[in-house]
Amino acid sequence: MHRVVKGVIVAILYILFFVVVPHVLTRMIPPELLTVLATTGLNVDGIVMSFSLIGVALAALSIAKSVTQPRSVTNLGSIILSNLVWFYLVLFITGLGKPWSLGMAQQTTTSGPATISITLDFRFFVALSSVIVALQMSKAALNHLAAKRRIG
């Protein structure tokens, strides 16, 4: 029972931080700033929608992880999927809303005769987080196998 309550509380926190807070913050941004951000190519509504989907996915996986037995395949799947969603979040943030850039974020804006281009290289952090996620998934699989062998 304690595990289920913890999973529900974590799911509520995911919804709060990834769904509610971004929506509230975008309502507080002045329209002029949203216009400036739109000229740089940042789609604020798309970013908020992506954060909302990530929050809902993490909440669902948290609940699934908490209601299943630790030795079940569903529990292992929810742990692995949760790690993959977190990795996608790292890709999304380091790519400034473009996860398939794999940490090489580039934004360009033009104002009159001037063009400003900014390139941010976060590929080291993406590589590091991919190694960490792979190790976490391996640990989850080994813990799952150990739990299965203990039971029989």
Summary of the structure (lengths in Angstrom):
residues: 152
radius of gyration: 19.4
end to end distance: 23.9
largest distance: 72.2
contacts: 412
relative contact order: 0.11
helix: 75%
strand: 11%
